[in-house]
Amino acid sequence: MFFLFLTHFLLIALPVLADIDRSQFMVGSIFTSDKDESEIAFRTAVDRANILERNVELVPIVVYANTDDSFIMEKMVCNLISQGVIAIFGPSTGSSSDIIASICDTLDIPHIVYDWIPNESIPDREHSTMTLNVHPDNLLLSQGLAEIVQSFAWRSFTVVYETDKELQQLQDILQVGEPSSNPTTVKQLGPDDDHRPFLKEIKLSTDNCLILHCAPDNLLKILQQANELKMLGEYQSVFIPLLDTHSIDFGELSGVEANITTVRLMDPSDFHVKNVVHDWEEREKREGRYFKVDPNRVKSQMILLNDAVWLFSKGLTELGIFEELTAPDLECRRKKPWPFGKRIIEFIKARSEETSTGRIDFNENGQRSFFTLRFMELNSDGFLDLATWDPVNGLDVLNDDEESEKRVGQKLSNKTFIVSSRLGAPFLTLREPQEGEVLTGNSRYEGYSIDLINEIAKMLNFKFEFRMSPDGKYGALNKVTQTWDGIVRQLIDGNADLGICDLTMTSSRRQAVDFTPPFMTLGISILFSKPPTPPTDLFSFLSPFSLDVWIYMGSAYLFISLLLFALARMAPDDWENPHPCKEPEEVENIWSIMNTTWLSIGSLMGQGCDILPKAASTRLVTGMWWFFALMMLNSYTANLAAFLTNSRQANSINSAEDLAAQSKIKYGAMAGGSTMGFFRDSNFSTYQKMWTAMESASPSVFTKTNDEGVERVQKGKNLYAFLMESTTLEYNVERKCDLVQIGGWLDYKSYGIAMPFRHFRHFNL
């Protein structure tokens, strides 16, 4: 019983005795109003420090100053100092912080802030050695935000800010982008609550990526108005570089499919944060007030102020171990510094503490040089951490590829994709229905495009619906209005998820939409009509020789025939015994006029003859005739082959250079297509010359479709050539025998499946 009583006594007495030896020090904090929730964080942090640190006791003194009047603020600070405070926390407004920093620096009173302060409002660091800021350094914070935005790989985006403070925080983000990228658009919110006219201007642009930086109170209202204008669809991305975005209840923002991302400093699941929030609630309960906050919605200022008080109490306690601390007895007018102020600041700077907002390090200027930004995505379950950033390690992605693919797969299986296309063989044509068959949906079409998407859909397990581009165009940029048409416009406006046809991947289109890796490689070539077949000539075999040659050759033929006849009559060897077994009563000569002409004509035709001369004279004449016949026969054969070849009228053009060098044959391309753009933007002199000729031609040499161009070539009677992509050209040449391809490819290009920028299906496709 005695020991029980002794134990109970010690439990009560020791804390009391310990409190007797504790030194009391007053700390001041300035808030804008008595309704500032940060006051709860300040008082609770002081109570917690008094429990954990036994050698000192902090006494909080709170004042309210909802003004930027420098005279009133100076008077208030001097009043706090005259009461003996050893540190001043806050306020959160930059102009007021300058005044307090100046006074504290003169009197060596620690000044600790916990909010963003612009560079130009921070006094010269050599004259502000007593100020510490637990809020991330503004330059490093801006750098972190810029690296996160750079990881998005946006080609262009619009920045919307509310005040100059937000614009200053976004300075590094405005430098993001390559020289080839579209310029970043920067817009300031107006003072009115209705931002719809302002948002409509953004909607009319081609930017689907938005950086929105404004006060938390206005953020939800702006997003709701944007949602009403259909600006938060599946293909829109919104990045909110506000550290308190997580504190907003987005439950009222329904039907949003946009990719909304943001950042925050703390991890709500961290035990530090949970303990701090619990202490706030318990303290308010003891005071008879109700205060309930979700750790996932803790405001950054409250948690940063808690860390500021914690760091100060640790520094003060450590200094108290080595030195006997005394409360200051100071006045602003005397300007006599407190001897322990700088020592406390040095102790705090020298430490590297793990706090509710992660590790805190300070640089020589009192700015927080280490912190961790948590990059998050808003989804139906709240916020999902995607990556972290800190000044040492940079951006570190948290989600693995397997998890990302799983999330993509879930999105794919729950959506029917709208595929924008256009009719054009062989990629997409209308099917001919069977007797009694009614075609609906995708069954109305056939071709390479629908076959390709069908195979991809089977692999990735998604549904799709083909819709034709309203204007039937591929997609070209109007340089006057800076707007796109065709399939590209459908993707930009969010009316389609994919675009597939013979859609060429050009540099200009890549600035408006994304493309998958190419599924086909091709080039531009020339389509022309074959020359007409000449009429049949029954006497064309006479064409290799002129009339004179035929006359001379006929005369030679008759002369040789008669000469052989005469010589055979005179030569004894050409007289033969008709009956060799008997003595001849008379001899015969076989070389009649008929036989000599037959020998001559046989030699001339290269066929020979069954009878041959025997006498030397007739053989000599026959040999000379054979030699003549050999030369004439070979000359005739060669000339006949050349004549028959040349008689087939050859094309008058064989290359693009031939087209450019003449003016008789007109040539053109499809208006608004990539082929037209190739010649328009080419730096090659031949193609520049061709573009000038096409542009100035009257009537216009451009067509609305490839089919119209093919038809114009067929009807042009070798006076019109059509420049088109080789795939469609080869398809038409194979099916239309009167068409021909001229030359090879003029360039190399590829077809790809188009989609809105940075779409989640890009990796899978």
Buried (B, 14 or more C-beta within 10 A) or exposed (E): EEEEEEEEEEEEEEEEEEEEEBEEBBBBBBBBEEEBBBBBBBBBBBBBBBEEBEBBBBBBBBBBBEBEEEEEBBEBBBBBBBBBBBBBBBBBBBBBBBBBBBBBBBBBBBBBBBBBBEEEBBEEEEEBBBBBBBBBBBBBBBBBBBBBBBBBEBBBBBBBBBEEBBBBBBBBBBEBBEEEBBEBBBBBBEEEEEBEEBBEEBBEBBBBBBBBBBEBEBBBBBBBBBBEEEBBBBBBBBBBBBBBBBBBEBEEBEEBBBBBBBBBBBBBEBEBBBEBBEBBBEBBEEEEEEBEBEBBBBBBBBBBBBBBBBBBBBBBBBBBEEEEBEBBEBEBEEEEBBEBBBBBBEBBBEEEBEBBBBBBBBEEBBBBBBBBBBBBBBEEEBBEBBBBBBBEEEBEEEBEEEEBEEBBBEEBEEBEBBBBBBBBBBBBBEEEEEEEEEBEEBEBBBBBBBEBBEEBBEEBEBEBEBEBBEBBBBBBBEEEEEBBBBBBBBBBBBBBBBBBBBBBBBEBBBBBBBBBEBBBEBBBBBBBBBBEEEEEEEEEEEBBBEEEBEEEBEEBBEEBBBBBBBBBEEBEEBBEEEEEEEEEEEEEBBBEEEBBBBBBBBBBEEEEBEEEBBBEBBBEBBEEBBEBBEEBBEEBEEBBEEBEEEEEEEBBBEBBEBBBEEEEBBBBBBBBBBBBBBBEEBEEEBBBBBBEBBBEBEEEBBBEBBBBBBBBBBEBEBBBBBBBBBBBBBBBBEEBEEBBBBBEBBBEBBBBBBBBBBBBBBEBB
